[in-house]
Amino acid sequence: MSRQDRLLANDMFKPQRRIARERQTLVDARDALGRRRSERAEELQRYLTLERERQTSLRETRRSAREAQERLSQLERDEKSLNDRIAALERARREAEAHGAATAAAITTADLGQLDWPVDGTIIYQFGTAPGPNNTRIPWHGIGIAAPAGAPVRAIAGGTVSLAGSLGTYLTSVLLDHGGGYYSFYGYLSEATVTRGERVSKGQVIGHVGGESSDRGPHLHFEMRGQGGIALEPINWLKAHR
């Protein structure tokens, strides 16, 4: 009887142990499913965060591209305005020469490498085409000279003031007509200390460095133009940089 009781007891414990194992299996499966759900939720959140960052980055890139294009377009319009102004001066000069009223030139080819710098400073961009933001190309018809805000800007040679005022992205600017088809242009001034039509002498202060709010900081944009308004490499005309 005792052996039969033990056998019966074992038969009863077997289902209990099986049920316990199956229950533990179900509990483990439930916990694993909970972990997977949590991991999937975290993965989805990471994906959503990355997508928001991607969309934000895309909007910023597009905005930067639009701003860069707008700046280039404005620069082109301002350059055209300057070119048109010089073209008008050139037409007047040629007409005067045709009537025998040629004026003396304050600049000649003998001045190559001999002209004083309009302001003391460091070159921050060169003459020519340079890379711009968002894979754009910026055509520089002059050089940028970094200098302290308020530093005096001087005329490289004697001449007549043809422009003294605002010129779009160049801010306050001065254009000097040196005669003989030579011109010099000074942009990003905080102010002009000369007026249109005024005669200036070599070394005379014509304005002061501005441009603090530009992405280049305080600097002078300096150009030289030759007959026909063609842009000349300023470095070739200025004295060796100190």
SULUR-V228496 format. One record per pair of residues at least 24 apart in sequence whose ideal C-beta (glycine too) atoms are under 10 Angstrom apart, sorted by sequence separation. I is the first residue (numbers start at 1). J is the second residue. If there is no record, write none. Layout:
BEGIN
I;J + I;J
END
This chain:
BEGIN
121;145 + 122;146 + 159;183 + 165;189 + 176;200 + 178;202 + 187;211 + 188;212 + 120;145 + 121;146 + 122;147 + 157;182 + 159;184 + 164;189 + 188;213 + 119;145 + 121;147 + 156;182 + 166;192 + 174;200 + 188;214 + 118;145 + 119;146 + 120;147 + 121;148 + 157;184 + 164;191 + 165;192 + 117;145 + 119;147 + 120;148 + 142;170 + 156;184 + 164;192 + 176;204 + 188;216 + 190;218 + 118;147 + 119;148 + 155;184 + 163;192 + 164;193 + 188;217 + 117;147 + 121;151 + 156;186 + 164;194 + 165;195 + 176;206 + 188;218 + 120;151 + 155;186 + 161;192 + 164;195 + 165;196 + 188;219 + 189;220 + 119;151 + 120;152 + 154;186 + 164;196 + 174;206 + 187;219 + 188;220 + 189;221 + 119;152 + 153;186 + 161;194 + 163;196 + 164;197 + 174;207 + 187;220 + 188;221 + 118;152 + 119;153 + 120;154 + 153;187 + 160;194 + 161;195 + 162;196 + 164;198 + 173;207 + 186;220 + 187;221 + 188;222 + 118;153 + 119;154 + 153;188 + 161;196 + 162;197 + 172;207 + 186;221 + 187;222 + 117;153 + 118;154 + 153;189 + 160;196 + 161;197 + 172;208 + 185;221 + 186;222 + 187;223 + 117;154 + 118;155 + 153;190 + 160;197 + 161;198 + 185;222 + 186;223 + 116;154 + 118;156 + 153;191 + 160;198 + 161;199 + 172;210 + 184;222 + 185;223 + 116;155 + 117;156 + 151;190 + 153;192 + 155;194 + 159;198 + 160;199 + 161;200 + 171;210 + 172;211 + 184;223 + 185;224 + 116;156 + 150;190 + 153;193 + 159;199 + 160;200 + 171;211 + 183;223 + 184;224 + 185;225 + 115;156 + 116;157 + 145;186 + 147;188 + 149;190 + 150;191 + 152;193 + 158;199 + 159;200 + 170;211 + 183;224 + 184;225 + 115;157 + 142;184 + 158;200 + 159;201 + 164;206 + 171;213 + 182;224 + 183;225 + 142;185 + 144;187 + 145;188 + 157;200 + 158;201 + 159;202 + 164;207 + 171;214 + 182;225 + 183;226 + 141;185 + 142;186 + 144;188 + 157;201 + 158;202 + 181;225 + 182;226 + 183;227 + 111;156 + 142;187 + 155;200 + 157;202 + 158;203 + 159;204 + 161;206 + 169;214 + 181;226 + 182;227 + 111;157 + 154;200 + 155;201 + 156;202 + 157;203 + 158;204 + 178;224 + 180;226 + 181;227 + 183;229 + 185;231 + 154;201 + 155;202 + 156;203 + 159;206 + 178;225 + 180;227 + 181;228 + 154;202 + 155;203 + 173;221 + 175;223 + 177;225 + 181;229 + 184;232 + 106;155 + 107;156 + 108;157 + 154;203 + 155;204 + 181;230 + 183;232 + 185;234 + 106;156 + 107;157 + 154;204 + 155;205 + 156;206 + 171;221 + 173;223 + 175;225 + 182;232 + 184;234 + 106;157 + 107;158 + 152;203 + 154;205 + 155;206 + 170;221 + 105;157 + 106;158 + 107;159 + 152;204 + 153;205 + 154;206 + 155;207 + 169;221 + 105;158 + 106;159 + 152;205 + 153;206 + 154;207 + 170;223 + 184;237 + 104;158 + 105;159 + 106;160 + 152;206 + 153;207 + 152;207 + 153;208 + 182;237 + 118;174 + 152;208 + 153;209 + 75;132 + 103;160 + 151;208 + 152;209 + 153;210 + 83;141 + 150;208 + 151;209 + 82;141 + 149;208 + 150;209 + 151;210 + 72;132 + 79;139 + 148;208 + 149;209 + 150;210 + 71;132 + 72;133 + 147;208 + 148;209 + 149;210 + 71;133 + 72;134 + 79;141 + 147;209 + 149;211 + 150;212 + 69;132 + 75;138 + 76;139 + 146;209 + 149;212 + 68;132 + 69;133 + 72;136 + 75;139 + 145;209 + 147;211 + 68;133 + 69;134 + 71;136 + 72;137 + 75;140 + 146;211 + 67;133 + 68;134 + 72;138 + 118;184 + 156;222 + 67;134 + 68;135 + 69;136 + 71;138 + 72;139 + 111;178 + 119;186 + 144;211 + 151;218 + 153;220 + 65;133 + 66;134 + 68;136 + 118;186 + 149;217 + 150;218 + 151;219 + 156;224 + 64;133 + 65;134 + 107;176 + 115;184 + 148;217 + 149;218 + 151;220 + 153;222 + 64;134 + 65;135 + 68;138 + 106;176 + 108;178 + 144;214 + 146;216 + 147;217 + 148;218 + 149;219 + 65;136 + 89;160 + 106;177 + 107;178 + 108;179 + 111;182 + 146;217 + 147;218 + 148;219 + 62;134 + 106;178 + 107;179 + 108;180 + 144;216 + 146;218 + 147;219 + 61;134 + 89;162 + 105;178 + 106;179 + 107;180 + 109;182 + 144;217 + 145;218 + 146;219 + 147;220 + 88;162 + 89;163 + 103;177 + 104;178 + 105;179 + 106;180 + 107;181 + 108;182 + 145;219 + 146;220 + 103;178 + 104;179 + 105;180 + 107;182 + 144;219 + 145;220 + 86;162 + 103;179 + 104;180 + 105;181 + 106;182 + 107;183 + 143;219 + 144;220 + 145;221 + 85;162 + 86;163 + 102;179 + 103;180 + 105;182 + 107;184 + 143;220 + 144;221 + 145;222 + 85;163 + 102;180 + 106;184 + 142;220 + 143;221 + 144;222 + 156;234 + 142;221 + 143;222 + 141;221 + 142;222 + 143;223 + 157;237 + 82;163 + 140;221 + 142;223 + 143;224 + 156;237 + 81;163 + 85;167 + 133;215 + 141;223 + 142;224 + 156;238 + 97;180 + 140;223 + 141;224 + 142;225 + 93;177 + 97;181 + 141;225 + 82;167 + 92;177 + 118;203 + 81;167 + 82;168 + 89;175 + 93;179 + 116;202 + 81;168 + 90;177 + 93;180 + 94;181 + 115;202 + 116;203 + 79;167 + 82;170 + 89;177 + 93;181 + 118;206 + 119;207 + 121;209 + 141;229 + 78;167 + 79;168 + 81;170 + 86;175 + 118;207 + 119;208 + 141;230 + 142;231 + 145;234 + 78;168 + 79;169 + 85;175 + 119;209 + 141;231 + 142;232 + 143;233 + 77;168 + 78;169 + 79;170 + 82;173 + 86;177 + 90;181 + 118;209 + 125;216 + 140;231 + 141;232 + 142;233 + 143;234 + 77;169 + 78;170 + 85;177 + 89;181 + 124;216 + 139;231 + 141;233 + 142;234 + 143;235 + 75;168 + 76;169 + 78;171 + 82;175 + 90;183 + 124;217 + 141;234 + 145;238 + 74;168 + 75;169 + 89;183 + 106;200 + 125;219 + 74;169 + 75;170 + 78;173 + 86;181 + 106;201 + 107;202 + 124;219 + 127;222 + 143;238 + 74;170 + 106;202 + 123;219 + 124;220 + 125;221 + 127;223 + 145;241 + 72;169 + 86;183 + 121;218 + 122;219 + 124;221 + 127;224 + 71;169 + 85;183 + 121;219 + 86;185 + 121;220 + 123;222 + 85;185 + 119;219 + 82;183 + 119;220 + 121;222 + 118;220 + 82;185 + 117;220 + 119;222 + 128;231 + 118;222 + 127;231 + 82;187 + 117;222 + 127;232 + 128;233 + 127;233 + 126;233 + 127;234 + 126;234 + 127;235 + 78;187 + 115;224 + 126;235 + 127;236 + 123;234 + 123;235 + 118;234 + 107;224 + 109;226 + 117;234 + 123;241 + 107;226 + 115;234 + 122;241 + 112;232 + 118;238 + 121;241 + 115;236 + 117;238 + 120;241 + 113;235 + 115;237 + 116;238 + 117;239 + 120;242 + 113;236 + 114;237 + 115;238 + 116;239 + 112;236 + 113;237 + 114;238 + 115;239 + 117;241 + 112;237 + 113;238 + 114;239 + 117;242 + 111;237 + 112;238 + 113;239 + 111;238 + 113;240 + 109;237 + 107;237 + 94;227 + 93;227 + 94;228 + 90;225 + 89;225 + 86;223 + 90;227 + 90;228 + 86;225 + 90;229 + 89;229 + 82;223 + 87;228 + 88;229 + 83;225 + 86;228 + 87;229 + 82;225 + 86;229 + 71;215 + 79;223 + 85;229 + 86;230 + 84;229 + 86;231 + 83;229 + 82;229 + 83;231 + 79;231
END
